[in-house]
Amino acid sequence: MQSDNKFKMVMEYLEIPDLNHHTGAKQICYLTYDPELTIEVKRNVASWLALAKGYDFNCTVLSMASVINDFFRNNSRRNNWSIPNITSSFEDIIEFYKVDLGSMIVDNMIIEKAILKEQQKIKFFSQPLLIITDLEAIHPFTRFGPIEQKIYTEVEIPIVILYPGSLSGSSLEFFGFYPPDGNYRSKHF
């Protein structure tokens, strides 16, 4: 699988990073893959963790699906939400998910806080590596580019983001249907 080769390239890059790269000195890497291969990528995570261990990295996986689910499950205001039903208009459903729930995630920096909290837990490990999975869970609430921009200066360890989308020049296209975003300061594979 092409993603296996990309993951090996990521490990080789992180082993000897180019800190003078135009994207900056932070070791944030995106492993892009076709969204249709999401299940296959999920199946490969265990073997990639073993490969990373062979490069002497102490890996921790942070699932965006878990972060989002935990936030919604444990939200104290959950019982007050007016959830649209199946007969609601498409616009009402989009409004609820993208605007109402999405703004809670974005305004409260739920994803950013989760990443920085995980970094804090592992940053004193010998050669820590944070692997972020299940990025599809943040759709339609947000995209990852703005998240990276908010935390960029606080990143202290290497991070690999498994990114369902494509690389278009120096831009990333989340899911292949969002417009290309060239504001990432990271390394793309």
MDAnalysis code that builds the backbone (N, CA, C; Angstrom):
import MDAnalysis as mda
import numpy as np

u = mda.Universe.empty(567, n_residues=189, atom_resindex=np.repeat(np.arange(189), 3), trajectory=True)
u.add_TopologyAttr("name", ["N", "CA", "C"] * 189)
u.add_TopologyAttr("resid", np.arange(1, 190))
u.add_TopologyAttr("resname", ["MET", "GLN", "SER", "ASP", "ASN", "LYS", "PHE", "LYS", "MET", "VAL", "MET", "GLU", "TYR", "LEU", "GLU", "ILE", "PRO", "ASP", "LEU", "ASN", "HIS", "HIS", "THR", "GLY", "ALA", "LYS", "GLN", "ILE", "CYS", "TYR", "LEU", "THR", "TYR", "ASP", "PRO", "GLU", "LEU", "THR", "ILE", "GLU", "VAL", "LYS", "ARG", "ASN", "VAL", "ALA", "SER", "TRP", "LEU", "ALA", "LEU", "ALA", "LYS", "GLY", "TYR", "ASP", "PHE", "ASN", "CYS", "THR", "VAL", "LEU", "SER", "MET", "ALA", "SER", "VAL", "ILE", "ASN", "ASP", "PHE", "PHE", "ARG", "ASN", "ASN", "SER", "ARG", "ARG", "ASN", "ASN", "TRP", "SER", "ILE", "PRO", "ASN", "ILE", "THR", "SER", "SER", "PHE", "GLU", "ASP", "ILE", "ILE", "GLU", "PHE", "TYR", "LYS", "VAL", "ASP", "LEU", "GLY", "SER", "MET", "ILE", "VAL", "ASP", "ASN", "MET", "ILE", "ILE", "GLU", "LYS", "ALA", "ILE", "LEU", "LYS", "GLU", "GLN", "GLN", "LYS", "ILE", "LYS", "PHE", "PHE", "SER", "GLN", "PRO", "LEU", "LEU", "ILE", "ILE", "THR", "ASP", "LEU", "GLU", "ALA", "ILE", "HIS", "PRO", "PHE", "THR", "ARG", "PHE", "GLY", "PRO", "ILE", "GLU", "GLN", "LYS", "ILE", "TYR", "THR", "GLU", "VAL", "GLU", "ILE", "PRO", "ILE", "VAL", "ILE", "LEU", "TYR", "PRO", "GLY", "SER", "LEU", "SER", "GLY", "SER", "SER", "LEU", "GLU", "PHE", "PHE", "GLY", "PHE", "TYR", "PRO", "PRO", "ASP", "GLY", "ASN", "TYR", "ARG", "SER", "LYS", "HIS", "PHE"])
u.atoms.positions = np.array([
    [0.843, -1.187, 0.000],
    [0.000, 0.000, 0.000],
    [0.885, 1.247, 0.000],
    [0.495, 2.244, -0.731],
    [1.263, 3.474, -0.850],
    [1.421, 4.167, 0.507],
    [0.404, 4.077, 1.361],
    [0.477, 4.730, 2.675],
    [1.579, 4.128, 3.542],
    [1.856, 2.820, 3.375],
    [2.961, 2.205, 4.120],
    [4.275, 2.878, 3.758],
    [4.478, 3.109, 2.472],
    [5.699, 3.779, 2.022],
    [5.753, 5.207, 2.557],
    [4.613, 5.883, 2.544],
    [4.577, 7.255, 3.064],
    [4.914, 7.279, 4.552],
    [4.384, 6.312, 5.305],
    [4.666, 6.299, 6.742],
    [6.158, 6.082, 6.974],
    [6.770, 5.218, 6.197],
    [8.216, 4.997, 6.326],
    [8.971, 6.286, 5.987],
    [8.522, 7.025, 4.981],
    [9.149, 8.304, 4.636],
    [9.016, 9.304, 5.789],
    [7.857, 9.303, 6.449],
    [7.644, 10.183, 7.602],
    [8.634, 9.829, 8.705],
    [8.785, 8.525, 8.984],
    [9.713, 8.101, 10.037],
    [11.145, 8.511, 9.699],
    [11.532, 8.343, 8.442],
    [12.886, 8.728, 8.030],
    [13.084, 10.234, 8.151],
    [12.071, 10.996, 7.802],
    [12.149, 12.451, 7.948],
    [12.281, 12.837, 9.425],
    [11.462, 12.235, 10.285],
    [11.496, 12.582, 11.708],
    [12.786, 12.127, 12.377],
    [13.387, 11.077, 11.826],
    [14.653, 10.597, 12.376],
    [15.762, 11.634, 12.148],
    [15.762, 12.254, 10.971],
    [16.740, 13.290, 10.639],
    [15.980, 14.448, 9.989],
    [15.303, 15.258, 10.801],
    [14.463, 16.322, 10.236],
    [15.279, 17.444, 9.606],
    [14.668, 18.092, 8.629],
    [15.250, 19.268, 7.988],
    [14.680, 20.494, 8.708],
    [15.359, 20.925, 9.758],
    [14.843, 22.020, 10.580],
    [14.955, 23.374, 9.900],
    [15.639, 23.425, 8.762],
    [15.741, 24.670, 8.005],
    [14.752, 24.687, 6.840],
    [13.809, 23.772, 6.848],
    [12.815, 23.685, 5.780],
    [11.937, 24.938, 5.795],
    [11.466, 25.359, 4.634],
    [10.658, 26.587, 4.544],
    [9.363, 26.514, 5.347],
    [8.932, 25.297, 5.691],
    [7.693, 25.166, 6.458],
    [7.898, 25.450, 7.937],
    [9.143, 25.528, 8.368],
    [9.395, 25.835, 9.764],
    [10.090, 24.695, 10.477],
    [10.402, 24.924, 11.729],
    [11.191, 23.976, 12.498],
    [10.348, 22.950, 13.248],
    [9.054, 23.117, 13.263],
    [8.206, 22.171, 13.990],
    [8.120, 20.867, 13.210],
    [8.126, 19.770, 13.927],
    [8.057, 18.455, 13.296],
    [6.610, 17.979, 13.250],
    [5.830, 18.640, 12.410],
    [4.437, 18.258, 12.189],
    [4.355, 17.711, 10.777],
    [3.924, 16.473, 10.655],
    [3.870, 15.809, 9.355],
    [2.453, 15.308, 9.074],
    [2.023, 15.505, 7.847],
    [0.734, 14.996, 7.391],
    [0.967, 13.822, 6.465],
    [0.407, 12.697, 6.806],
    [0.415, 11.550, 5.917],
    [-0.936, 11.557, 5.218],
    [-0.939, 11.971, 3.959],
    [-2.195, 12.068, 3.209],
    [-2.544, 10.721, 2.605],
    [-3.848, 10.463, 2.529],
    [-4.318, 9.242, 1.881],
    [-5.705, 9.498, 1.319],
    [-6.047, 8.725, 0.310],
    [-7.355, 8.822, -0.316],
    [-8.416, 8.468, 0.725],
    [-9.428, 9.311, 0.917],
    [-10.460, 9.018, 1.923],
    [-11.113, 7.649, 1.749],
    [-11.119, 7.127, 0.539],
    [-11.688, 5.792, 0.314],
    [-10.859, 4.697, 0.989],
    [-9.642, 5.013, 1.369],
    [-8.759, 4.033, 2.014],
    [-8.771, 4.144, 3.537],
    [-9.726, 4.870, 4.081],
    [-9.766, 5.114, 5.529],
    [-9.736, 3.819, 6.338],
    [-10.542, 2.840, 5.976],
    [-10.580, 1.574, 6.731],
    [-9.226, 0.875, 6.651],
    [-8.622, 0.871, 5.474],
    [-7.315, 0.241, 5.316],
    [-6.253, 0.957, 6.150],
    [-6.301, 2.277, 6.172],
    [-5.359, 3.049, 6.974],
    [-5.537, 2.699, 8.452],
    [-6.763, 2.618, 8.914],
    [-7.024, 2.268, 10.316],
    [-6.452, 0.892, 10.650],
    [-6.566, -0.030, 9.712],
    [-6.011, -1.380, 9.924],
    [-4.489, -1.351, 10.015],
    [-3.860, -0.391, 9.366],
    [-2.401, -0.328, 9.333],
    [-1.782, 0.398, 10.517],
    [-2.578, 1.069, 11.308],
    [-2.022, 1.866, 12.409],
    [-1.169, 1.008, 13.340],
    [-1.614, -0.185, 13.677],
    [-0.841, -1.040, 14.593],
    [0.530, -1.382, 14.015],
    [0.598, -1.693, 12.732],
    [1.903, -2.006, 12.137],
    [2.762, -0.747, 12.039],
    [2.147, 0.417, 11.815],
    [2.908, 1.661, 11.775],
    [3.469, 2.001, 13.152],
    [2.713, 1.701, 14.192],
    [3.225, 1.933, 15.546],
    [4.452, 1.059, 15.799],
    [4.405, -0.179, 15.332],
    [5.553, -1.074, 15.474],
    [6.754, -0.538, 14.688],
    [6.495, -0.026, 13.482],
    [7.568, 0.546, 12.675],
    [8.175, 1.761, 13.387],
    [7.328, 2.618, 13.933],
    [7.810, 3.800, 14.657],
    [8.640, 3.390, 15.870],
    [8.234, 2.312, 16.526],
    [8.997, 1.810, 17.671],
    [10.385, 1.364, 17.219],
    [10.461, 0.798, 16.008],
    [11.745, 0.407, 15.441],
    [12.656, 1.598, 15.192],
    [12.083, 2.774, 15.036],
    [12.850, 4.012, 14.905],
    [13.080, 4.664, 16.272],
    [12.782, 3.927, 17.336],
    [12.961, 4.364, 18.729],
    [12.005, 5.453, 19.185],
    [10.853, 5.591, 18.516],
    [9.850, 6.543, 18.968],
    [8.935, 5.887, 19.988],
    [8.554, 6.653, 20.996],
    [7.525, 6.238, 21.951],
    [6.229, 6.893, 21.493],
    [5.375, 6.082, 20.860],
    [4.169, 6.607, 20.214],
    [2.962, 6.626, 21.127],
    [2.184, 7.648, 20.939],
    [0.867, 7.759, 21.551],
    [-0.094, 8.145, 20.438],
    [-1.253, 7.497, 20.435],
    [-2.267, 7.773, 19.422],
    [-3.376, 8.594, 20.064],
    [-3.762, 9.663, 19.380],
    [-4.885, 10.488, 19.821],
    [-5.942, 10.455, 18.725],
    [-7.093, 9.906, 19.049],
    [-8.200, 9.788, 18.107],
    [-9.093, 11.015, 18.189],
    [-9.272, 11.691, 17.048],
    [-10.177, 12.833, 17.017],
    [-11.616, 12.399, 17.257],
    [-11.967, 11.183, 16.851],
    [-13.313, 10.666, 17.120],
    [-13.548, 10.582, 18.629],
    [-12.553, 10.117, 19.364],
    [-12.689, 10.033, 20.825],
    [-12.784, 11.413, 21.455],
    [-11.982, 12.348, 20.967],
    [-12.008, 13.709, 21.502],
    [-13.393, 14.329, 21.313],
    [-13.919, 14.231, 20.095],
    [-15.231, 14.813, 19.781],
    [-16.332, 14.101, 20.564],
    [-16.303, 12.761, 20.558],
    [-17.331, 12.002, 21.288],
    [-17.315, 12.307, 22.775],
    [-16.132, 12.366, 23.369],
    [-16.033, 12.680, 24.800],
    [-16.601, 14.061, 25.107],
    [-16.306, 15.014, 24.236],
    [-16.827, 16.365, 24.455],
    [-18.357, 16.367, 24.439],
    [-18.950, 15.726, 23.441],
    [-20.408, 15.721, 23.353],
    [-21.048, 14.871, 24.448],
    [-20.472, 13.732, 24.742],
    [-21.038, 12.851, 25.763],
    [-21.025, 13.488, 27.143],
    [-19.974, 14.217, 27.426],
    [-19.793, 14.776, 28.767],
    [-20.193, 16.242, 28.887],
    [-20.819, 16.783, 27.864],
    [-21.200, 18.183, 27.882],
    [-22.381, 18.398, 28.832],
    [-22.206, 19.306, 29.775],
    [-23.242, 19.533, 30.789],
    [-24.511, 20.155, 30.207],
    [-24.401, 20.786, 29.043],
    [-25.570, 21.411, 28.421],
    [-26.278, 20.498, 27.422],
    [-25.825, 19.275, 27.320],
    [-26.348, 18.335, 26.319],
    [-27.870, 18.183, 26.369],
    [-28.442, 18.142, 27.548],
    [-29.897, 17.947, 27.679],
    [-30.702, 19.150, 27.183],
    [-30.046, 20.281, 27.000],
    [-30.740, 21.480, 26.535],
    [-30.670, 21.664, 25.016],
    [-29.937, 20.802, 24.331],
    [-29.795, 20.950, 22.890],
    [-31.101, 20.634, 22.181],
    [-31.389, 21.401, 21.191],
    [-32.566, 21.171, 20.358],
    [-32.113, 20.461, 19.082],
    [-32.068, 19.151, 19.153],
    [-31.546, 18.344, 18.051],
    [-32.609, 18.209, 16.970],
    [-32.233, 18.544, 15.711],
    [-33.210, 18.421, 14.624],
    [-33.561, 16.951, 14.387],
    [-34.804, 16.724, 13.996],
    [-35.195, 15.351, 13.694],
    [-35.070, 15.100, 12.197],
    [-35.342, 13.883, 11.817],
    [-35.165, 13.469, 10.413],
    [-36.015, 14.288, 9.460],
    [-37.143, 14.776, 9.900],
    [-38.015, 15.544, 9.011],
    [-37.636, 17.025, 8.938],
    [-36.610, 17.413, 9.698],
    [-36.152, 18.807, 9.653],
    [-35.569, 19.114, 8.278],
    [-35.553, 20.378, 7.967],
    [-34.968, 20.775, 6.684],
    [-33.460, 20.552, 6.712],
    [-32.902, 20.378, 5.542],
    [-31.467, 20.178, 5.409],
    [-30.721, 21.358, 6.018],
    [-31.238, 22.562, 5.809],
    [-30.595, 23.765, 6.342],
    [-30.571, 23.751, 7.879],
    [-31.678, 23.273, 8.492],
    [-31.716, 23.192, 9.956],
    [-30.691, 22.190, 10.491],
    [-30.555, 21.087, 9.792],
    [-29.597, 20.062, 10.204],
    [-28.171, 20.600, 10.075],
    [-27.872, 21.245, 8.944],
    [-26.542, 21.835, 8.742],
    [-26.279, 22.900, 9.802],
    [-27.270, 23.729, 10.060],
    [-27.138, 24.786, 11.080],
    [-26.774, 24.176, 12.435],
    [-27.451, 23.099, 12.812],
    [-27.205, 22.474, 14.107],
    [-25.792, 21.896, 14.184],
    [-25.424, 21.107, 13.180],
    [-24.126, 20.438, 13.240],
    [-22.959, 21.376, 12.989],
    [-23.040, 22.157, 11.948],
    [-21.904, 22.984, 11.565],
    [-21.800, 24.244, 12.419],
    [-22.933, 24.888, 12.666],
    [-22.889, 26.161, 13.388],
    [-22.987, 25.937, 14.893],
    [-24.042, 25.292, 15.353],
    [-24.241, 25.149, 16.798],
    [-23.164, 24.272, 17.445],
    [-23.074, 23.008, 17.015],
    [-22.088, 22.105, 17.610],
    [-20.677, 22.497, 17.205],
    [-20.507, 22.865, 15.942],
    [-19.186, 23.257, 15.457],
    [-18.620, 24.440, 16.211],
    [-19.469, 25.435, 16.488],
    [-18.966, 26.607, 17.205],
    [-18.581, 26.244, 18.644],
    [-19.269, 25.284, 19.245],
    [-18.878, 24.850, 20.595],
    [-17.476, 24.250, 20.574],
    [-17.198, 23.438, 19.548],
    [-15.885, 22.800, 19.439],
    [-14.809, 23.837, 19.153],
    [-15.085, 24.723, 18.190],
    [-14.098, 25.725, 17.783],
    [-13.890, 26.769, 18.877],
    [-14.973, 27.348, 19.396],
    [-14.860, 28.422, 20.390],
    [-14.200, 27.953, 21.686],
    [-14.440, 26.701, 22.059],
    [-13.860, 26.157, 23.289],
    [-12.512, 25.490, 23.067],
    [-12.037, 25.523, 21.805],
    [-10.739, 24.940, 21.438],
    [-10.585, 23.504, 21.947],
    [-11.637, 22.721, 21.773],
    [-11.667, 21.342, 22.266],
    [-10.544, 20.512, 21.679],
    [-10.350, 20.595, 20.378],
    [-9.330, 19.777, 19.715],
    [-7.934, 20.263, 20.088],
    [-7.725, 21.561, 20.043],
    [-6.423, 22.122, 20.392],
    [-6.024, 21.740, 21.815],
    [-6.956, 21.875, 22.750],
    [-6.665, 21.532, 24.149],
    [-6.337, 20.052, 24.300],
    [-7.048, 19.198, 23.572],
    [-6.797, 17.760, 23.664],
    [-5.400, 17.414, 23.160],
    [-4.991, 18.030, 22.050],
    [-3.668, 17.768, 21.497],
    [-2.582, 18.253, 22.459],
    [-2.728, 19.464, 22.961],
    [-1.716, 20.016, 23.871],
    [-1.680, 19.260, 25.200],
    [-2.824, 18.786, 25.649],
    [-2.870, 17.983, 26.881],
    [-2.122, 16.663, 26.675],
    [-2.347, 16.033, 25.518],
    [-1.656, 14.771, 25.216],
    [-0.156, 15.018, 25.090],
    [0.220, 16.114, 24.454],
    [1.637, 16.467, 24.342],
    [2.252, 16.622, 25.727],
    [1.552, 17.288, 26.620],
    [2.056, 17.506, 27.980],
    [2.307, 16.174, 28.688],
    [1.431, 15.189, 28.442],
    [1.576, 13.873, 29.082],
    [2.814, 13.132, 28.604],
    [3.165, 13.302, 27.328],
    [4.215, 12.443, 26.751],
    [5.516, 13.174, 26.421],
    [5.571, 14.480, 26.566],
    [6.737, 15.219, 26.076],
    [8.037, 14.870, 26.794],
    [7.970, 14.276, 27.961],
    [9.188, 13.912, 28.679],
    [9.618, 12.478, 28.409],
    [8.845, 11.753, 27.582],
    [9.259, 10.422, 27.156],
    [10.513, 10.569, 26.304],
    [11.268, 9.505, 26.226],
    [12.378, 9.487, 25.293],
    [11.797, 9.382, 23.881],
    [12.111, 10.318, 23.021],
    [11.637, 10.397, 21.641],
    [10.115, 10.215, 21.518],
    [9.350, 11.135, 22.086],
    [7.888, 11.015, 21.992],
    [7.403, 11.299, 20.568],
    [6.318, 10.659, 20.204],
    [5.679, 10.887, 18.912],
    [4.176, 10.782, 19.118],
    [3.457, 11.816, 18.719],
    [2.002, 11.826, 18.802],
    [1.442, 11.571, 17.411],
    [0.606, 10.566, 17.295],
    [-0.045, 10.254, 16.026],
    [-1.525, 10.570, 16.176],
    [-2.014, 11.450, 15.317],
    [-3.413, 11.867, 15.368],
    [-4.187, 11.116, 14.296],
    [-5.232, 10.415, 14.745],
    [-6.043, 9.597, 13.846],
    [-7.488, 10.090, 13.822],
    [-8.266, 9.476, 12.966],
    [-9.722, 9.713, 12.884],
    [-10.073, 11.162, 12.616],
    [-9.305, 11.797, 11.742],
    [-9.531, 13.207, 11.418],
    [-10.900, 13.442, 10.793],
    [-11.461, 12.386, 10.191],
    [-12.781, 12.538, 9.573],
    [-13.850, 12.926, 10.597],
    [-13.591, 12.697, 11.873],
    [-14.563, 13.020, 12.926],
    [-14.727, 14.523, 13.130],
    [-13.789, 15.325, 12.663],
    [-13.917, 16.770, 12.866],
    [-14.782, 17.430, 11.794],
    [-15.125, 16.679, 10.755],
    [-16.013, 17.186, 9.697],
    [-17.456, 17.005, 10.155],
    [-18.345, 17.932, 10.036],
    [-18.279, 19.226, 9.375],
    [-17.966, 20.375, 10.325],
    [-17.475, 20.067, 11.509],
    [-17.276, 21.099, 12.521],
    [-16.156, 22.076, 12.184],
    [-15.054, 21.548, 11.695],
    [-13.883, 22.377, 11.405],
    [-12.960, 21.621, 10.470],
    [-11.869, 22.258, 10.105],
    [-10.794, 21.633, 9.346],
    [-9.553, 21.653, 10.227],
    [-8.535, 20.900, 9.849],
    [-7.367, 20.809, 10.718],
    [-6.399, 21.968, 10.556],
    [-6.393, 22.650, 9.417],
    [-5.490, 23.778, 9.198],
    [-5.581, 24.842, 10.278],
    [-6.790, 25.320, 10.591],
    [-6.901, 26.328, 11.657],
    [-6.440, 25.814, 13.020],
    [-6.613, 24.524, 13.258],
    [-6.164, 23.933, 14.525],
    [-4.643, 23.983, 14.595],
    [-3.996, 23.545, 13.498],
    [-2.534, 23.596, 13.461],
    [-2.030, 25.017, 13.675],
    [-2.676, 25.988, 13.041],
    [-2.241, 27.378, 13.181],
    [-2.326, 27.858, 14.629],
    [-3.357, 27.433, 15.343],
    [-3.527, 27.874, 16.735],
    [-2.490, 27.262, 17.674],
    [-2.085, 26.025, 17.414],
    [-1.173, 25.351, 18.343],
    [0.278, 25.349, 17.885],
    [0.543, 25.824, 16.682],
    [1.862, 25.687, 16.075],
    [3.002, 26.117, 17.005],
    [2.881, 27.263, 17.607],
    [3.971, 27.764, 18.454],
    [4.125, 26.970, 19.746],
    [3.120, 26.179, 20.113],
    [3.175, 25.399, 21.350],
    [3.594, 23.955, 21.139],
    [3.782, 23.551, 19.888],
    [4.171, 22.174, 19.594],
    [5.633, 21.977, 19.979],
    [5.864, 20.951, 20.806],
    [7.211, 20.669, 21.307],
    [7.710, 19.291, 20.908],
    [6.840, 18.472, 20.343],
    [7.208, 17.097, 19.996],
    [6.789, 16.823, 18.552],
    [7.345, 15.775, 17.937],
    [6.883, 15.411, 16.597],
    [5.428, 14.936, 16.623],
    [4.683, 15.355, 15.611],
    [3.282, 14.959, 15.467],
    [3.064, 14.474, 14.038],
    [2.401, 13.340, 13.913],
    [2.008, 12.812, 12.603],
    [0.490, 12.823, 12.556],
    [-0.052, 13.463, 11.526],
    [-1.501, 13.543, 11.347],
    [-1.879, 12.670, 10.165],
    [-2.723, 11.680, 10.410],
    [-3.225, 10.832, 9.333],
    [-4.376, 11.594, 8.689],
    [-4.150, 12.054, 7.461],
    [-4.993, 13.060, 6.819],
    [-5.773, 12.502, 5.634],
    [-7.100, 12.326, 5.789],
    [-7.916, 11.845, 4.672],
    [-8.134, 12.965, 3.661],
    [-7.343, 12.962, 2.645],
    [-7.423, 14.014, 1.643],
    [-6.252, 13.903, 0.704],
    [-6.050, 14.948, -0.054],
    [-4.993, 14.888, -1.054],
    [-4.067, 16.081, -0.941],
    [-2.886, 15.875, -1.492],
    [-1.878, 16.908, -1.558],
    [-1.945, 17.499, -2.952],
    [-2.162, 18.803, -3.016],
    [-2.271, 19.500, -4.301],
    [-1.219, 20.598, -4.318],
    [-0.059, 20.300, -4.891],
    [1.054, 21.237, -4.809],
    [1.520, 21.307, -3.374],
    [1.465, 22.489, -2.773],
    [1.811, 22.624, -1.357],
    [0.567, 22.787, -0.488],
    [-0.600, 22.563, -1.086],
    [-1.869, 22.690, -0.367],
    [-2.456, 21.324, -0.056],
    [-3.243, 21.286, 1.005],
    [-3.958, 20.062, 1.361],
    [-5.440, 20.258, 1.090],
    [-6.078, 19.198, 0.594],
    [-7.517, 19.217, 0.334],
    [-8.175, 18.188, 1.244],
    [-8.772, 18.655, 2.330],
    [-9.430, 17.775, 3.298],
    [-10.579, 17.044, 2.620],
    [-10.560, 15.736, 2.667],
    [-11.567, 14.855, 2.055],
    [-11.630, 14.964, 0.539],
    [-10.832, 15.828, -0.055],
    [-10.876, 15.986, -1.495],
    [-12.034, 16.835, -1.983],
    [-12.901, 17.299, -1.075],
    [-13.989, 18.166, -1.533],
    [-13.950, 19.548, -0.908],
    [-13.159, 19.735, 0.139],
    [-12.941, 21.087, 0.636],
    [-11.956, 21.765, -0.318],
    [-12.025, 23.083, -0.442],
    [-11.059, 23.767, -1.314],
    [-9.634, 23.589, -0.778],
    [-8.634, 23.618, -1.662],
    [-7.242, 23.484, -1.212],
    [-6.890, 24.563, -0.188],
    [-6.140, 24.160, 0.822],
    [-5.718, 25.069, 1.882],
    [-4.199, 25.061, 1.935],
    [-3.580, 26.164, 1.614],
    [-2.131, 26.266, 1.591],
    [-1.546, 26.898, 2.838],
    [-2.342, 27.014, 3.900],
    [-1.884, 27.682, 5.104],
    [-1.200, 26.759, 6.113],
    [-0.967, 25.516, 5.738],
    [-0.290, 24.592, 6.641],
    [1.204, 24.907, 6.632],
    [1.828, 24.896, 7.804],
    [3.255, 25.189, 7.906],
    [4.062, 23.909, 8.103],
    [3.468, 22.787, 7.859],
    [4.026, 21.493, 8.171],
    [4.564, 20.784, 6.929],
    [5.085, 19.599, 7.146],
    [5.602, 18.761, 6.063],
    [4.495, 17.807, 5.620],
    [4.328, 17.671, 4.309],
    [3.255, 16.837, 3.762],
    [3.827, 15.642, 3.017],
    [3.232, 14.497, 3.226],
    [3.628, 13.269, 2.533],
    [2.417, 12.665, 1.847],
])
